[in-house]
Amino acid sequence: MKILFLSFYYPPDLSAGALRTQRLIRALSEILPEDASIDVMTTHPNRYHSIHVSAPACEELNKLIVHRIKIPTHKGGKIDQMWCFAVYAHRVFRLVRGSEYHLVCGTSSRLMTAALSAYVARKKSAALYLDIRDIFVDTIKGILPYPISTPLAYIFSLLEGWTMKRASKINLVSEGFKKYFQKKYPCYRYSYFSNCVDSEFCNIENDGTAQKGAPLRVLYAGNIGDGQGLHVIIPELAKRLEGSVIFRLIGDGGRKALLEKRLTQLNCNNVEILPPVLRDQLRVEYQMADILFVHLHDFEAFKKVLPSKLLEYASTGKPIWAGMSGYAAAFAEQEISNVAIFQPCCVEEAVTSLSELKLMNVPREEFIEKYSCDPMMNKMAVDILTCGDSDRAGNEKAPTLPQMG
């Protein structure tokens, strides 16, 4: 058996998608037959232009070969991302030429990696497993202005349909996606293996949380883009809480410049923006924080998502201050203790909700056990290897995979 795994990001790159792929491939490798192998086709680390991480172009580890494709440098702009993906796709076509695969897996947040996976699977007459981490058509409607978003959403909706109808099995990372996909593509069996937590950030110690009389240290660590909407909420929120809260933002992204501009306009002196850090340093940052902050922009698409950052924060035991609605808010209220939720982009609610937090670490052992990465990825690996047994839309039988040893 030969498996092709497509993921635009892969460690040592810094992204939730990269880590998810690595954990899943590790679980797959452990249950593959002796004669099986996995080819991973990804990119050289490029998630943030402000941090440089090197990695070999080709890496062989037992049953696994990782091919890293060099793409142009970029700063996260939409045109940049389109060009970078075109380079990645072209190189994938060249790398797979002459190779045969029984199964193609694609993990995708912006649809295009899923579409590329579907195309390759069709060419190779292989089974196709898709791990869908976002609803790209919905995201376009929220982020882009009306005259542009409508035709683009229509085009990508057609591409989405073409892609999904070629899948042998589809995993949805958020159960908030269920209604959307089951309505549009009702003839599928869906899996729901969500984002997860590992031991790296579990139960982080305090270094003297919330010292009396000192400003609260509020930390955000992650992407600074349209989806997070920090440029909408942080400047006014920081100004309102000047003297009582210090915001420490670690990350980069397409809206960082706009965020900095608005902070300057409001003359905010209690916000510090730092470049992305590696995960060992991030643990130190979590330890120093009093409160962890997460925010999703007030777009319809983000009412369905479950951000990986929320689960990572929850594993630390730290208080969580969250601007979210829809599925993510319901998930947090049901599953996570000591979390204060406010409507996205609403400064007044954010200020009010802050007082709901207990300024102390709380154990979340049940949560950590329920969403632990290893058991979840082990189950997902089995789901992938049995995807050839499921029926595609229209009851067209997917290619049958060789039996596991």
Secondary structure as GFF3:
##gff-version 3
##sequence-region A 1 405
A	DSSP	beta_strand	2	6	.	.	.	ID=ss1
A	DSSP	alpha_helix	16	31	.	.	.	ID=ss2
A	DSSP	beta_strand	37	43	.	.	.	ID=ss3
A	DSSP	beta_strand	58	61	.	.	.	ID=ss4
A	DSSP	beta_strand	64	69	.	.	.	ID=ss5
A	DSSP	alpha_helix	78	96	.	.	.	ID=ss6
A	DSSP	beta_strand	103	108	.	.	.	ID=ss7
A	DSSP	alpha_helix	112	124	.	.	.	ID=ss8
A	DSSP	beta_strand	127	132	.	.	.	ID=ss9
A	DSSP	alpha_helix	136	143	.	.	.	ID=ss10
A	DSSP	alpha_helix	146	164	.	.	.	ID=ss11
A	DSSP	beta_strand	169	172	.	.	.	ID=ss12
A	DSSP	three_ten_helix	175	177	.	.	.	ID=ss13
A	DSSP	alpha_helix	178	184	.	.	.	ID=ss14
A	DSSP	beta_strand	190	191	.	.	.	ID=ss15
A	DSSP	three_ten_helix	199	201	.	.	.	ID=ss16
A	DSSP	beta_strand	216	221	.	.	.	ID=ss17
A	DSSP	alpha_helix	230	240	.	.	.	ID=ss18
A	DSSP	beta_strand	245	250	.	.	.	ID=ss19
A	DSSP	alpha_helix	256	265	.	.	.	ID=ss20
A	DSSP	beta_strand	271	274	.	.	.	ID=ss21
A	DSSP	alpha_helix	279	288	.	.	.	ID=ss22
A	DSSP	beta_strand	291	295	.	.	.	ID=ss23
A	DSSP	three_ten_helix	300	303	.	.	.	ID=ss24
A	DSSP	alpha_helix	308	316	.	.	.	ID=ss25
A	DSSP	beta_strand	320	323	.	.	.	ID=ss26
A	DSSP	alpha_helix	326	335	.	.	.	ID=ss27
A	DSSP	beta_strand	339	342	.	.	.	ID=ss28
A	DSSP	alpha_helix	347	354	.	.	.	ID=ss29
A	DSSP	alpha_helix	365	370	.	.	.	ID=ss30
A	DSSP	alpha_helix	373	385	.	.	.	ID=ss31
A	DSSP	three_ten_helix	387	389	.	.	.	ID=ss32
A	DSSP	three_ten_helix	393	395	.	.	.	ID=ss33
###
